[in-house]
């Protein structure tokens, strides 16, 4: 099944309902399911007339907008493959991804087309489609108005749909292909985990979540904000959107909600949402506390997942007991909740970095760790990425059990007696020294419960256990070190800022941090 078939079913059920609402030039644009279907069908016709066919890869460089999903659905309708990369990663990354992906066409706005002047990889792409202003050598997407609409092409479930890339921060980027069957399975998992209900209005900040909304019949409101930097969004326009458009729910990164909740606290306002889902980075209970205080009637859910498997587990804030909070504050890790029904999740001895398997069922069952034992988290399921293009990286991140492919997340954790997953950090971040074993993430999680700590990062530096904290002047660093005595820290140091990832602005960038410490 092609995921566009799910979308077409929603179009038939609710043609006039708004599908996507965004903001351009300070004005709301409201596009119905029927309009989105018609526009994507005509763009598919334009692509076909321009020589794009089933299986062809098309590089799409367009921020979250109505046009992005017109293009994406058009490619799905045609059976072509949508290719995405992160242009902020730099010219070398762009050129490497183009060399690996070999896209036949490029779709993007005026700035993207001008980027070709600086990228050899982009210049080599033969066909170019521009969104918005016309440019020489490009086909304007608006020409699709004169194209005949294209019906959905017959596409097998295992046919490729999306091609994405890792950041390549440790070398050449790895390419990952997601099939149509994968996207349908991921939609089912997201729809269940997020309790997606047709007709609701969702403030959507994550591209794959909006795709799930379209397949579920929700109205997606794209925030009036620069989503490339969630930790820097201006909260007021977003809150005005929520109120003006009757938004009842939202999904976003912790950094995005941090901005909203801080604004609401300063101005004594409430966050008028009935449901809040957050993930993409660690979600610590203190933020959930603050969200619940500003949205007292909201159902707040923290979602655990990764690029290769989204989602894997989720937990409702209301289900976190006081004993759970105490455990997290004392270094037992972060509670991420029960694994979703759509995955099989196990914890096995931590051998991350070394190939393992293949196993038969009996031998693999013997590897499972008992409740409370920390090990490596592994998963399998319909929406778990089975491998990378050309098998690059598969030996380190995949293994077989009776021919079934499992994914090694690289995360360390354990299952408790109730089957809930607790995360203690990355396998390769574990510190082993004369004082024993400690997982830095567990220390960072515990530090979040200490008043005044905005962000923290623990490292082993020059043989010493060092905890860096973003905190206000006058912060009691020795008090925090005393509170975390079990971690046997050598020093707690207050810093102005801790570097974080570019995508979600919430994960610690330990590579940059190490350079700063040097």
N, C-alpha and C positions, 0 to 999 in steps of 0.2 A: 504493500500500500504506500502511496505517496502522501505526505502530510498535507498537501494541498487538497486532497480529497476530503480530509476532515474539515478544512476551511470552507470548501464548497458546500458541505452539508450545513454549516452554520449560516452561510449566505442564504441558502434556501429557507432556513428557519426564521431568520431575522434580517431581511435585506436592508431595511431602513435604519436599523440600529447603528449608532456611531461605532466604528471599529477602532479608529485611531484619532486622537485629538492631540495636535501639537501647536507650537507657537512660532510664528514667523513675523518679523517686524512688529513685535508686541501685539499681534492679533491672533486669536484662536482660529485654527483651521480644523473643521470637523468633517471627517470622511466616513461615510457609511460602509457597511460590509459589501453592499452591492457596488458602490463606486470603486472600492478597492479591488473587487473581483474584475470589474470591467477594465480598469486602468492596467491591472497586471496582465490581463489577457491581451490588450493592445500592445503593451511593451513586449510581451512574448512574441507577438507577431512581428514587431520591428526587429527584434533580435534574430528571428528566423529569416526575415528578408535580408538581413545583413550578414548571413552566413553562419550564425551560431546554431549549433544543433545539439542533440542529446549527447551527453558525455563531455562536451567542451567545457573547459574551465574558464570562468570569468572572474577577474579580480574586482571586488566591490570595495571602494573606499569612500564610505558615506556615513556620517554620524547618525545616531538614532533619529529617525524622522519618518514621515509618511512615505517619502520617496524610497527610503531604504527597503521598506517592506513591499512596495510595488515591484521593485527590481528583484528582490528575493523570491517572491511568489511567482514572478514571471519566469525566472530561471527554473524553479521547481516545476512549473507548468510545462516547460519545454523539455525537461529532463537534463538540463545542463547543470554544471557544478558551480556553486558559489564559493569563491575563494576569498578568505579574509586574512589580513595580517595587521600588525600594529605599526603604523607609520612613525609613531613617536620613538620606536626602538632604533631609528637611524637608517641612513642610506645603505650601509653594509647589510643590515638585516633585510631591508626591502629587496636589494639585489639578490641576496641568497635565496629568499623565498620565491622570487620570480624565476630563478634558475631551476629550483626544485619543482615548482608548480607548473611552469610553462603555460601561463594563461593565454588564451586566444584573444581575449578582449579585456578592456578596462572600463569601469563605470565609476564616475565621481564628479564632483563639482569643479568649478574653475580652478581653485587652489590645487586640487589633486592633479589636474591636467598640467598646470605650471610646474608641479613637482617633477615632471618628466625631464625638465631641464637639468636636474641634479642627479637623476637616477638612470643608469644604463639599463637596468632591468625593466623599468617602466617604458623607456624609449623603444625597447624591442617588441613591445606588445602591438600587434598589427591593427586591431580595431579598437576605437576609442569612442565612448559615449559620454556626453557631458550633461550634467544636471544643472539647469538654470541657464546662465549666460552662454551664448554661442561662442565658439572658438574655432579658428581655422583648423582643419584636419580632424575634427570631431563630428559625430552625429548627435544632434541635440535630442534628448529623450522626449521632448515635447512633440517631436515628429510622429510619435506613436499615435497621436490623435487621428492620423490619416491611415493607420494600419488596420488590417482586418483582425479582429480578436481571434486568439488561438485557443482551441479547446485543450484540455489536459491531455498530454501525450501519455500513452501507456508506458509506465515505468515500473520495473520489478523492485521489490523491497530491498534487494541487496545492491541496487544501483547506487553509485555515489551521489550525495546531495551537497555536502559541505566539505571544504578543505581548509583547515586552519593550521597554525604553526605555534610551536613553543617560542618563548622569548629568545632563545639562543644565547642566554647570558653566560652559559658555560661552554659555548662553542657553536657549531653549526646548528641552526634550528631544525627541529624534527617536525615532519608533516604528519597530520592526522586526518584521515578521511572518515566522515560519518555518512552512513547509508540512510536511505529513506526509512528503512525498518528501524534503524537506530533512533532517528528523530521521532518516529511514532511511539516507540517504547519510552523514550525520554519524556515525551508529552504525557503519556499515561502516568509515569512516576511523579512528574511535577503536578499534574492535575489532582492526584490523590494527596500528595504531601502538602500542597498549598490550598487544598479544598477549593479549587476553581469552580465558580458557579456562573452560568450564563446570565448576562444582564447586569452583572455588577460592574462598577467603575473602579479601575485599578491604576494607581500612579506607578508606572513601570519604568525602572531605571536600568534593567538588565536585558539585553537584546534577546536572549533565548527565552526569557520569561514572556516577552511580548508575543513571540511566536506561539507559545503555549496558550496565551490568552486568545489569539485569533482562532486556534483550533477548538477552544472551549466556549466561544461566544461571549467573552467579556469585552468591555470597552476599555482600551488602553489609553491612558493619558500620559504623554511624554512630558517630563518636568521641564519647566521654563528655566533651564540651568545648563551649565557646561558640565556634562556628565563625564568628561575626560578627567575631571579633578573633583571627585565627590567630597573631599574634605574642605573644598573651598567654595562650594555652591552658596549662592545668596539665598537664605531661607525664606525671606518674606515673599518673593514672587511665587515660590513653590506652595507656601501655605495659602496664598490668595487663590491659586489654582484649585487646591483641594476644596476650598469653601465654595468658589464660584461654580465649579463643575460637578459638585455633589459626589466627589470621590469618597469611596467607603473603605478602600483597602490600598495597601502599598507593599512593594517588594524592593529592597535595596541593600546596599552595603552598610556595615556598621558606621563607617565614616560619614555617609550621607545622613543617617539618622542622628549621629552625634551633632551635626550642624543644626538640624531641625530642633532637637530637644534643648540645646543650649540657648537658641533664640527664644523658644517658648518659656524657658526658665527665667531669662532676663526680663521678658515682657509680661510675665504672669499669664500666658496664654495656654490654652489646651490644644492638643493635637487631635483634630476631629476625624479620627479613623476608627473603624470597627475591627480591622485586622491589620497586623503588621508582620511581614515576613522579612527576615534579615539573614544574610549569609554572604558567601564569597570570600570571607575572611573570618578569623576567630571572633565569636560573639560572647563577650564576657557579661556575667550577671549584673554588675553595677549599671551598665548601659540599659539592660532590660528593666532594671528597677526604675530608672529615670523615665524610660518610655512609658511604663505602666502608670507612673505618677502623672504624666501629662496626657495620657490616653487611658483613663481608668477603666473604661468599658471595653477596651480593645482586647482581642485574642492575639497574643504576641508569640511568634514562633521563630526559633533559631534553627537554621538549616545547615547541615554539614555536607559538603560535597567537594568535588575537585573538577578540573578541566576534563579528566578522563571518566568521571562518574559523578553526575549531578542529577538528583540528590542521592546521598547514601544513608543519612539518618536525620532525624529532626526531633526537637523537644519543645513543648509548650511551656512558656514561662510559668504559668499557673501550676504546672505539674512539678516544678522544682521545689523540693521540700527543704526545710531549714537544715536538716542533716546533710543534704546535698551541698548547700551553700557553705556549710562549715568545712566539709571535705575539700571543696575547691579552694577555700581560703587557707587550708593547711597543706596544700601541695599534692592533692590526689589527682589533679588534672582537671580538664574541662568536660562537664557533662554535655554530650551531644544528643543523647536520647536513643530511642529504639531505632534499629535499622529499618528502612522503608521496606514494604512487602516485596517490591520489585527487584531487590538484590539479595544475594546470599553473601553474608559478611562473616569472616572468621578472623581470629587472632592466632598467629603461629609464631614460633621462635624467630627472633629478629636476626635475619641474615642478609638484610638489605645491602645491596652492592655486589652480592655474589649470586650467580644464577642458581635456581633451585628447580626441582622436578625433573622429568615428569613423574606424576604420582598415579597410583590406582586409588580407588575409593578407600580401601582399608588403610593403606599407608598414610594417605592424606588425613583421614580421621584421627589417626594417631598423633598427628602434628598439632591438633587443636589444643590451645592452652585452656586451663581451667579458669573459672571466674576469678577475677582479681589479679591474674598474672599478666604482666606487661609484655607485649610482643609487637610484631608487625601486623598491620591491618591489611587484609586482602579481600577483594570483592569480585563477584561475577554477576552478570545479568544482561538483559537485553539492551540496556542503555549504558553499559560499561564498555569503553573503547577497547576493542580487541587487539589493536596493534597500530604501529606507525607505518608510514609509507616506506617501502623497501626493507621493512623489518628493523630499521635503525632504532636502537634502544630497547627492542623487544626482549633481548636476552636478559637485561637487568630488571625489567618491569613487568614481565609476563611469565606465566608458567601454565602447564597443562595438567588437568586431572581427568583421566579417561577421555582425553581428546577435547575436553571443555577448557576454554581459555579463561584464566583468572588474571586480575590486575593487582599489582603490588603498589599500594598507595604511597609508600615511603613514610607514612605516618605511624607513630607508635601509640599504643593505647591498650585498653583492656575492656572486657565485658564484665559487668557486675552480675550479681546473683539474679537480678531481674531481667537480664539480657540487654541492658542499656549500655551504650558505648561511651567510654571516657577517653578523651584524647590527652596525651601527655607531651606531644611534640613530634618533631621530625626524627626519624631513626638515626640519621647521620649527625644530628645535633647533640646527641647524648654526651655528657661529660663524664669521663672516668678518670679519677686521680686518687691520690693517697687517702682522701676523705670519703671515697666511695663513688657511687653512681648518682647523677642527678640529671633530670631532663629540664633544660632551661625554660621551656614553655610552661611547665608546671609552676615554676617560680614566678614567671611573668603573670600567669593567671592569678596566683595568690596575691601578688602585689596590687592587682586591680581593686582588691577589696579595701585597700588602705586609702583613707581620705586624702585627696589632693593629687593622686597619681593619675595622669592622663594616659600615659603610655610607658611601657618599660621593655627593656631588652637585656637578657643575661648572656654573657659570653665568658669564655675562658681566655684571658688575655695575659700574655707573659707569665703563664703558669698560675694566675690568680683568678678566683671566681669574682667577676665584676658584674654588678647590676646597675644599668643606667636607667634613670627615670626622668620623664618629662613631668615637671611639677613646678609650682609657683615658688618664688623666692621665699626663703625662710622655711622651706619644707624640712620636716624632721627626718633627715636621712638616717640618723643613728636609730631613731625609733623604728623605722622600717626594717633596718638590718636586724634589730632585736626581735621584731615580730616574725621575721623569716629565719630565725636561728637554726631551724632544722635544715636549711639549705647550705649552712656553713659558708656564708659569703665572706670574702676578704674585704670588699668595699661596696658601698652603695654611693653612686655619684649622680648628682642632679645635673641635667643637661638641658639646653634650650630646645633642641629638637632631635628626634630619632628618625633616621631615614626610613621611608616606607615605599611599598610598591607603587608603580604609576597607575595601575588599572583601578584598584579599589582604595588606594591611599590608607590601607589598614594593616597590611602584612609587613612585618619588619624586613627591611632589605639588609640582610646580614653581610652581603658582599660589600656594599657601600659602607656599612658600619665598620667593618674591619679596616677599610682604607682610612676612614676618619680617625680611628684609634691609633693607626700607625703615624 
